[in-house]
Amino acid sequence: MRRPRIRTAVRTPAGLAGADPGPGFEITFDGRPVRALPGQSIAAALWAASVLTWRTTRGAGRPRGAFCGIGSCFDCLATVNGLPNRRACLLPARPGDAVTTQEGDGHAGPVR
Ligand code: FES
């Protein structure tokens, strides 16, 4: 027997949960505008904008973004409003935040 397909108005996580986060706002990533929602982490806003990496490793300069998403791995470090080593998965996006790619340890550019 075929199961009836359940349809919802909007099949997104917010739609399925019935969330109403309020009006969005803008942050920037490397100078490009990125939309964010109230309560959304910087990592989530970047993911929603199809940005998957925003840091390079100290040794080999390999790209990194969010891995654990819960503040444990430190892969998501970014420079936010000029402050390096901010965990993007834990930091709520705020209107006007300027997020930039962090290279190396974030203090003096790429480590050689
Ligand atoms: S993704 Fe692991 S600490 Fe942010």
Boltz pocket constraint, residues with backbone or C-beta under 6 A from the ligand:
constraints:
  - pocket:
      binder: B
      contacts: [[A, 65], [A, 66], [A, 67], [A, 68], [A, 69], [A, 70], [A, 71], [A, 72], [A, 73], [A, 74], [A, 75], [A, 76], [A, 77], [A, 87], [A, 88], [A, 89], [A, 90]]
      max_distance: 6.0
